[in-house]
Amino acid sequence: MPSDEEIIATLFRKLFLMGKIGNSHTPFENLQKGFSSEIRGEVKKIAKKLINKGFLLSSKHNYGVGISLNNKRLLEIEKIIVKIFPELKERLRTD
């Protein structure tokens, strides 16, 4: 089972690579895709915590709740991604 830190980095990586930053959203339910069925509930809980902490932005849409990365916290988000996925360092702005 992945740690919370690994789940967070995976969520951030997914949204970053999809270009879901600022006003570009994806449905909240899409966040769970790609994770095993055993941890999808945990992924949902972590995503809600990330919204409350301001790392993820949410907005209401006709399809439900849309989620994106908070562009004001992008450097912090990128550092979290690189910690777990160092191979992405070249694609990100982090030092």
Residue pairs with C-beta under 8 A, 6 or more apart in sequence:
1 38
1 39
2 10
2 39
4 42
4 46
5 80
5 83
5 84
6 84
7 35
7 39
7 42
7 43
7 46
8 46
8 50
8 80
9 80
9 81
9 83
9 84
9 85
10 34
10 35
10 84
11 31
11 43
11 46
11 47
11 50
11 56
12 55
12 69
12 77
12 80
12 81
13 81
13 84
13 85
13 88
14 31
14 34
15 21
15 26
15 56
15 67
15 68
15 69
16 69
16 77
16 78
16 81
16 92
18 26
20 26
20 67
20 68
20 69
21 68
21 69
21 71
21 74
22 57
22 68
22 69
22 70
22 71
23 68
24 68
25 57
25 59
25 61
25 66
25 67
25 68
26 66
26 67
26 68
27 61
27 63
27 64
27 65
27 66
27 67
28 47
28 58
28 64
28 65
28 66
28 67
29 64
30 67
31 43
31 44
31 47
31 67
32 40
32 43
32 44
35 43
47 56
47 67
50 56
51 57
51 58
51 67
54 70
54 73
55 69
55 70
55 73
55 76
55 77
56 67
56 68
56 69
56 70
57 67
57 68
57 69
57 70
58 65
58 66
58 67
59 65
59 66
59 68
60 66
69 77
70 77
74 93
75 93
75 94
78 92
78 93
78 94
79 94
81 88
81 92
82 88
82 89
82 92
82 94
